[in-house]
Amino acid sequence: MKKFTKRSLVSLVLSVGAVLLLAGCGSNNDSATGKPGTNAGDGPVEIEFWSFWGSGPRSEAVNKIITDFNEKQDDIVVKHVYQPWGDIWTKSLASVAAGNPPDVIIQDINSVKQRADANQAINLQPYIDKEDEEIESRFYPQLLDAATYEDEVYGLPFNTDTQVLFYNKDLFEKAGLDPETPPATWADLEEYASALEEKDGDKWKTIGFYPLWSTGEDVWAINADNGTSWFDSKDEVKINTPNKVESLQWVLDWQNHIGKSTVESYEAEFGAGIADPFVSELVAMRGQNINYFVELQQLDQDVNFGVALLPEKTEGSGHYSWGGGFTAEIPYGAKNPDASWEFIKYLTSDDVQEYWGSQGFDIMANQSANESLAKSSELDENGQMIYEIANEALETTVITPVPLSAPDYLPLVNTEIDAAMLGNKSAKEALDDAQKSVENLVEQNN
């Protein structure tokens, strides 16, 4: 007899509930079985598209894309519905449970497998298989993997990001460093930071580098451990590996060098604009999401900056980084899945993805679009450089889907890292304890 785990029971309850609700509503949608639903009526099908892009360039871009789509054909009319960030996903869950979801929604890429497992999203593989185009080849492989559950795709990746190194070229020149040769390894980072540091008595005028300002310890752990996150590709817990212990110790060494109280006092003062430590030249180098470029572009003052791959732990170990992103999905119970598919296929096409990137410097999930943007005459030299670096960084950018065996594991890891940062545990003690806690959690859930 099959043994039901806690997770499978939860999924079963959600699935049965959704099916009963749909049956009660008399829906003719059978797309969850892999069979596309049918559309009734003589006029064009109207579909509802939920996103959190309600203002600024992204709102203008999404409305332009929808207008173009509606004008290019006569069968489908897309209606955009803005849902505030944070509310969109809770409302989506409620709408699926009620049997009245939107037709297309933008979702977090790291939780695709959870929605697939809980029958909250439609399996897109039957649609993909019917296309003449090889839809999967549009996307970076790790993004498609994150959107795949039991070898079938449940969301088409839309956009992504990656962590890179921003550095101040003027401060490099002042320190006698070549601004066109950023640090490539952790040893380089330490050497460059030492050259860039400047103090006035006990007060720092320039801090060369601090690894946790805008980049988490989890990113440096991935960077140090050959691209392996807290869980490996087989969902095995890999928290206290020797490389990750070295990584946490490296972070602790930086904290000791700058001073724990100094780090905390500066962090309390950080903000946007001139309060940004990189803009004010308090910090000469910082690991940062590549979208930070947009903030620098919008400043009233010029910052002469460069962007490089995250330095690798040692020469040849790999410039591994971390990224996230979003997918376009058809919620379970959507009434017009055929029309929904046509729209999300359009959203992720080469031309649309390139247009979206050109309007707001988002890094796109479509690899061809990023390659085109790196050469686009619509972008200035810095804009082209951002897409060139992004495309290179995405070769070693790791996506970390929430593991089905322990979806709420992260606080257990962060608690132990905090204990190390507070000096209550060594790096090894903290990660050993985190390993045990997460292993216990996995065992409880299986």
C-alpha positions as CSV (number, residue, x, y, z in Angstrom):
1,M,0.0,0.0,0.0
2,K,1.2,3.5,-0.9
3,K,2.4,5.4,2.2
4,F,0.9,8.9,2.3
5,T,3.3,11.5,3.6
6,K,2.3,14.8,5.3
7,R,3.1,16.7,2.1
8,S,1.2,14.3,-0.2
9,L,-1.8,14.4,2.1
10,V,-1.9,18.2,2.0
11,S,-1.6,18.1,-1.8
12,L,-4.4,15.5,-1.9
13,V,-6.7,17.6,0.2
14,L,-6.0,20.7,-1.9
15,S,-6.5,18.7,-5.1
16,V,-9.8,17.1,-4.0
17,G,-11.1,20.4,-2.7
18,A,-10.3,22.1,-6.0
19,V,-11.9,19.3,-8.0
20,L,-15.1,19.4,-5.9
21,L,-15.3,23.2,-6.2
22,L,-14.9,23.0,-10.0
23,A,-17.4,20.3,-10.2
24,G,-19.8,22.4,-8.2
25,C,-19.3,25.3,-10.5
26,G,-20.1,23.1,-13.5
27,S,-16.8,24.1,-15.2
28,N,-16.0,22.3,-18.5
29,N,-12.3,22.9,-18.0
30,D,-10.4,19.6,-18.1
31,S,-7.0,21.0,-18.7
32,A,-5.5,19.6,-15.5
33,T,-5.8,16.2,-17.1
34,G,-3.6,17.4,-19.9
35,K,-6.5,18.1,-22.3
36,P,-6.9,21.7,-23.3
37,G,-10.2,23.2,-22.4
38,T,-12.7,24.5,-24.9
39,N,-14.0,28.0,-25.4
40,A,-17.7,28.7,-25.9
41,G,-19.3,31.7,-27.6
42,D,-19.1,33.4,-31.0
43,G,-17.0,36.5,-30.1
44,P,-13.4,36.8,-29.1
45,V,-12.5,35.1,-25.8
46,E,-11.7,37.6,-23.0
47,I,-9.0,36.5,-20.6
48,E,-7.9,38.1,-17.4
49,F,-4.2,38.6,-16.8
50,W,-2.9,39.4,-13.3
51,S,0.4,41.1,-12.7
52,F,2.0,43.4,-10.1
53,W,3.1,45.9,-12.7
54,G,0.9,48.8,-11.8
55,S,3.1,51.9,-12.4
56,G,6.2,53.2,-14.1
57,P,7.9,51.8,-17.2
58,R,6.8,48.2,-16.5
59,S,3.2,49.2,-16.4
60,E,3.5,51.1,-19.6
61,A,5.4,48.2,-21.2
62,V,2.9,45.5,-20.2
63,N,0.0,47.6,-21.4
64,K,1.8,48.2,-24.8
65,I,2.4,44.4,-25.1
66,I,-1.3,43.6,-24.4
67,T,-2.5,46.3,-26.8
68,D,-0.2,44.8,-29.5
69,F,-1.4,41.3,-28.8
70,N,-5.1,42.3,-28.9
71,E,-4.6,44.1,-32.2
72,K,-2.6,41.3,-33.9
73,Q,-5.5,38.8,-33.8
74,D,-9.3,38.7,-33.5
75,D,-9.8,35.6,-31.3
76,I,-8.5,36.7,-27.8
77,V,-8.8,39.9,-25.8
78,V,-6.5,40.2,-22.9
79,K,-7.6,42.4,-19.9
80,H,-4.8,43.4,-17.5
81,V,-5.6,43.4,-13.8
82,Y,-3.1,45.0,-11.5
83,Q,-2.7,43.3,-8.1
84,P,-0.4,44.8,-5.5
85,W,2.9,43.1,-4.7
86,G,2.3,40.7,-1.8
87,D,-1.4,40.5,-2.4
88,I,-1.3,38.9,-5.8
89,W,-0.3,35.5,-4.6
90,T,-2.7,35.2,-1.7
91,K,-5.5,36.4,-3.9
92,S,-4.4,33.8,-6.5
93,L,-4.6,31.0,-3.9
94,A,-8.0,32.1,-2.9
95,S,-9.3,32.4,-6.4
96,V,-8.1,28.9,-7.3
97,A,-9.7,27.5,-4.2
98,A,-12.9,29.3,-5.1
99,G,-12.8,28.0,-8.7
100,N,-12.6,31.4,-10.2
101,P,-8.9,32.1,-10.9
102,P,-7.5,34.6,-13.5
103,D,-6.6,33.1,-16.9
104,V,-2.9,34.0,-16.7
105,I,-0.8,35.2,-13.7
106,I,2.8,36.2,-13.1
107,Q,4.2,33.9,-10.3
108,D,7.4,33.4,-8.4
109,I,9.7,31.0,-10.2
110,N,11.0,29.4,-7.0
111,S,7.6,28.0,-6.0
112,V,6.4,26.6,-9.3
113,K,6.9,23.0,-8.1
114,Q,4.9,23.7,-5.0
115,R,1.9,24.9,-7.1
116,A,2.3,22.0,-9.4
117,D,2.4,19.5,-6.5
118,A,-0.7,21.1,-5.0
119,N,-2.7,21.2,-8.3
120,Q,-2.7,25.0,-8.3
121,A,-1.3,25.4,-11.8
122,I,-2.0,23.8,-15.2
123,N,0.5,21.5,-16.7
124,L,1.8,23.3,-19.8
125,Q,3.6,20.3,-21.3
126,P,0.7,19.2,-23.6
127,Y,0.6,22.7,-25.1
128,I,4.4,22.8,-25.5
129,D,4.4,19.4,-27.2
130,K,1.9,20.6,-29.8
131,E,4.0,23.5,-30.9
132,D,6.2,23.4,-34.0
133,E,8.7,25.7,-32.3
134,E,10.8,24.1,-29.5
135,I,9.5,26.5,-26.9
136,E,11.9,25.2,-24.1
137,S,14.9,26.4,-26.1
138,R,13.9,30.0,-25.5
139,F,15.0,29.9,-21.9
140,Y,18.2,29.5,-19.8
141,P,18.2,25.8,-18.8
142,Q,18.2,26.5,-15.0
143,L,15.1,28.7,-15.3
144,L,13.2,26.0,-17.2
145,D,14.3,23.4,-14.7
146,A,12.9,25.5,-11.9
147,A,9.6,25.7,-13.7
148,T,9.5,21.9,-14.3
149,Y,7.8,19.4,-12.0
150,E,8.1,15.6,-12.6
151,D,9.5,16.3,-16.1
152,E,6.7,18.5,-17.2
153,V,6.6,22.3,-17.4
154,Y,4.1,24.3,-15.3
155,G,5.2,27.8,-16.0
156,L,7.1,29.7,-18.8
157,P,10.0,31.8,-17.4
158,F,9.4,35.5,-17.9
159,N,12.3,37.4,-16.3
160,T,15.2,36.8,-14.0
161,D,18.1,38.4,-12.3
162,T,21.6,37.6,-10.9
163,Q,24.0,38.9,-8.4
164,V,27.1,40.7,-9.7
165,L,29.9,43.0,-8.4
166,F,29.5,46.7,-8.8
167,Y,32.7,48.8,-8.3
168,N,33.6,52.5,-8.3
169,K,36.0,53.2,-11.1
170,D,37.1,56.6,-9.7
171,L,38.1,55.1,-6.4
172,F,40.0,52.3,-8.3
173,E,42.0,55.0,-10.1
174,K,42.6,56.9,-6.9
175,A,43.9,53.8,-5.2
176,G,46.2,53.0,-8.2
177,L,44.0,50.1,-9.4
178,D,43.1,49.4,-13.0
179,P,39.4,50.3,-13.4
180,E,39.1,47.9,-16.3
181,T,40.4,44.9,-14.3
182,P,38.0,44.2,-11.5
183,P,38.8,41.5,-8.9
184,A,38.3,37.9,-10.2
185,T,38.8,35.9,-7.1
186,W,38.2,36.2,-3.3
187,A,42.0,36.8,-2.9
188,D,41.8,39.6,-5.4
189,L,38.8,41.1,-3.5
190,E,40.8,41.1,-0.3
191,E,43.8,42.7,-2.1
192,Y,41.7,45.3,-3.9
193,A,39.7,46.1,-0.7
194,S,42.9,46.7,1.2
195,A,44.1,49.2,-1.4
196,L,40.8,51.0,-1.5
197,E,40.4,51.4,2.3
198,E,40.8,54.8,3.8
199,K,40.4,55.8,7.5
200,D,40.4,59.1,9.4
201,G,41.4,58.1,12.8
202,D,39.0,55.4,13.9
203,K,36.4,56.4,11.4
204,W,36.2,54.8,8.0
205,K,36.2,57.1,5.0
206,T,36.1,54.3,2.5
207,I,35.4,50.6,3.1
208,G,36.8,48.5,0.3
209,F,34.2,45.7,0.5
210,Y,31.9,44.0,2.9
211,P,30.2,40.7,1.6
212,L,26.8,41.0,3.3
213,W,25.9,44.5,2.2
214,S,23.1,43.7,-0.4
215,T,24.3,40.1,-0.9
216,G,23.3,37.3,1.5
217,E,25.5,34.6,3.0
218,D,23.5,32.1,0.9
219,V,24.9,33.6,-2.3
220,W,28.5,33.4,-1.1
221,A,27.8,29.8,0.0
222,I,26.7,28.9,-3.5
223,N,29.7,30.8,-4.9
224,A,32.1,28.8,-2.7
225,D,30.5,25.4,-3.1
226,N,30.7,25.0,-6.9
227,G,27.1,26.2,-7.4
228,T,25.5,24.0,-4.8
229,S,22.9,25.6,-2.6
230,W,21.6,24.4,0.8
231,F,20.0,21.6,-1.1
232,D,21.7,19.8,-4.0
233,S,20.1,18.8,-7.3
234,K,18.9,15.6,-5.7
235,D,17.3,17.5,-2.8
236,E,19.9,16.3,-0.4
237,V,20.7,18.7,2.4
238,K,24.2,20.2,1.8
239,I,24.5,22.9,4.5
240,N,27.7,22.0,6.4
241,T,30.0,21.2,3.5
242,P,33.7,22.2,4.0
243,N,33.3,24.9,1.3
244,K,30.3,26.4,2.9
245,V,32.0,26.4,6.3
246,E,34.9,28.3,4.7
247,S,32.5,30.7,3.2
248,L,30.8,31.6,6.5
249,Q,34.2,31.9,8.1
250,W,35.3,34.3,5.3
251,V,32.3,36.4,6.0
252,L,33.0,36.4,9.7
253,D,36.6,37.5,9.0
254,W,35.3,40.5,7.0
255,Q,33.0,41.4,9.9
256,N,36.0,41.2,12.3
257,H,38.1,43.3,10.0
258,I,35.6,46.1,9.7
259,G,34.2,45.8,13.2
260,K,30.9,44.3,14.2
261,S,29.6,47.6,15.8
262,T,30.8,49.6,12.7
263,V,28.9,47.3,10.4
264,E,25.8,47.6,12.4
265,S,26.0,51.4,12.8
266,Y,26.5,51.9,9.1
267,E,23.7,49.5,8.2
268,A,21.3,51.6,10.3
269,E,22.1,54.6,8.2
270,F,21.9,53.0,4.7
271,G,19.2,54.2,2.4
272,A,18.5,55.4,-1.2
273,G,20.2,58.2,-3.1
274,I,23.1,59.8,-1.2
275,A,22.4,57.5,1.7
276,D,23.4,54.6,-0.5
277,P,26.9,53.7,0.7
278,F,28.1,52.9,-2.8
279,V,26.8,56.2,-4.2
280,S,28.3,58.2,-1.3
281,E,31.6,56.3,-1.8
282,L,31.7,54.9,1.7
283,V,31.9,51.5,0.0
284,A,34.0,51.0,-3.1
285,M,32.8,47.5,-4.2
286,R,29.5,45.7,-3.4
287,G,27.9,42.5,-4.5
288,Q,24.4,43.4,-5.7
289,N,21.5,42.4,-7.8
290,I,22.2,43.4,-11.4
291,N,18.9,45.5,-11.4
292,Y,20.8,47.9,-9.1
293,F,21.9,49.4,-12.4
294,V,18.5,51.0,-12.8
295,E,18.9,52.8,-9.4
296,L,22.2,54.2,-10.5
297,Q,20.8,55.3,-13.8
298,Q,18.0,57.3,-12.1
299,L,20.3,59.3,-9.8
300,D,20.8,63.0,-10.2
301,Q,24.6,62.6,-9.8
302,D,26.9,60.6,-11.9
303,V,28.6,57.5,-10.4
304,N,31.5,56.2,-12.5
305,F,30.9,52.5,-12.0
306,G,31.9,49.1,-13.5
307,V,30.1,45.8,-13.3
308,A,31.8,42.4,-13.1
309,L,31.0,38.8,-12.4
310,L,31.0,37.8,-8.7
311,P,34.6,36.9,-7.9
312,E,35.2,33.1,-7.7
313,K,36.5,31.5,-4.5
314,T,39.7,30.4,-6.2
315,E,40.9,30.6,-9.7
316,G,38.9,28.2,-11.8
317,S,36.3,27.4,-9.1
318,G,33.5,29.2,-11.0
319,H,31.8,32.6,-10.7
320,Y,28.7,31.1,-9.3
321,S,25.9,33.4,-8.5
322,W,22.3,33.3,-7.4
323,G,19.1,34.5,-9.2
324,G,15.4,34.5,-9.0
325,G,12.7,35.4,-11.3
326,F,9.1,35.0,-12.4
327,T,7.0,32.8,-14.6
328,A,3.8,33.2,-16.6
329,E,1.4,30.5,-15.5
330,I,-2.2,29.3,-16.1
331,P,-3.9,28.8,-12.7
332,Y,-5.7,25.5,-12.1
333,G,-9.4,26.0,-13.0
334,A,-8.8,28.8,-15.6
335,K,-11.7,28.8,-17.9
336,N,-9.9,29.5,-21.2
337,P,-6.6,27.6,-21.1
338,D,-6.2,27.5,-24.9
339,A,-6.4,31.3,-25.1
340,S,-4.2,31.7,-22.0
341,W,-1.5,29.5,-23.6
342,E,-1.5,31.7,-26.7
343,F,-0.9,34.8,-24.6
344,I,1.9,33.4,-22.4
345,K,3.6,32.0,-25.5
346,Y,3.5,35.6,-26.9
347,L,4.8,37.1,-23.6
348,T,7.9,34.9,-23.7
349,S,8.6,35.3,-27.4
350,D,11.9,36.8,-28.6
351,D,10.6,40.1,-29.8
352,V,8.3,40.7,-26.8
353,Q,11.0,39.8,-24.3
354,E,13.5,42.1,-26.1
355,Y,11.0,45.0,-26.0
356,W,10.3,44.4,-22.3
357,G,14.0,44.5,-21.5
358,S,14.6,47.6,-23.5
359,Q,11.9,49.5,-21.4
360,G,13.2,48.8,-17.9
361,F,16.5,46.9,-18.0
362,D,14.9,43.7,-16.6
363,I,17.0,40.7,-17.3
364,M,14.9,38.4,-19.5
365,A,14.4,34.7,-19.3
366,N,14.6,34.4,-23.0
367,Q,18.3,34.0,-23.8
368,S,18.1,35.3,-27.4
369,A,16.4,38.5,-26.1
370,N,19.3,39.3,-23.7
371,E,21.9,38.6,-26.5
372,S,20.1,41.0,-28.8
373,L,19.8,43.7,-26.0
374,A,23.6,43.4,-25.5
375,K,23.9,44.8,-29.0
376,S,20.8,46.9,-29.2
377,S,21.2,50.4,-30.8
378,E,18.4,51.5,-28.5
379,L,20.6,51.2,-25.4
380,D,23.7,53.2,-24.5
381,E,27.1,51.7,-23.8
382,N,26.2,51.0,-20.1
383,G,22.9,49.4,-21.0
384,Q,24.5,47.1,-23.5
385,M,27.2,46.2,-21.0
386,I,24.6,45.2,-18.4
387,Y,23.0,42.7,-20.7
388,E,26.4,41.4,-21.8
389,I,27.4,40.8,-18.2
390,A,24.0,39.3,-17.3
391,N,24.1,36.9,-20.2
392,E,27.6,35.8,-19.1
393,A,26.6,35.6,-15.4
394,L,23.6,33.5,-16.2
395,E,25.9,30.7,-17.3
396,T,26.7,30.1,-13.7
397,T,23.7,31.6,-11.9
398,V,21.9,29.1,-9.7
399,I,18.1,29.2,-9.2
400,T,17.0,27.7,-5.8
401,P,13.4,26.3,-6.0
402,V,11.8,25.7,-2.6
403,P,12.3,22.0,-1.9
404,L,9.1,20.1,-1.6
405,S,10.5,18.1,1.3
406,A,11.1,21.1,3.5
407,P,9.4,24.3,2.2
408,D,9.9,26.2,5.4
409,Y,13.6,25.2,6.1
410,L,15.2,28.6,5.5
411,P,14.6,30.1,9.0
412,L,16.4,27.2,10.5
413,V,19.5,28.0,8.5
414,N,19.3,31.8,9.0
415,T,19.0,31.3,12.8
416,E,22.2,29.4,12.9
417,I,24.0,31.9,10.6
418,D,22.8,34.7,12.9
419,A,24.3,32.8,15.9
420,A,27.7,32.7,14.1
421,M,27.5,36.4,13.2
422,L,26.7,37.3,16.9
423,G,29.7,35.3,18.0
424,N,27.7,32.6,19.8
425,K,28.9,29.7,17.6
426,S,31.8,29.0,15.2
427,A,31.1,28.8,11.5
428,K,31.3,25.0,11.7
429,E,29.1,24.7,14.8
430,A,26.4,26.9,13.2
431,L,26.3,25.0,9.9
432,D,26.5,21.6,11.6
433,D,23.5,22.5,13.8
434,A,21.6,23.9,10.7
435,Q,22.3,20.6,8.8
436,K,20.8,18.6,11.7
437,S,17.8,20.8,12.0
438,V,17.0,20.7,8.3
439,E,17.6,17.0,8.1
440,N,15.1,16.5,10.9
441,L,12.6,18.7,9.2
442,V,12.9,16.7,6.0
443,E,12.5,13.5,7.9
444,Q,9.3,14.8,9.6
445,N,7.8,15.8,6.3
446,N,8.5,12.5,4.5
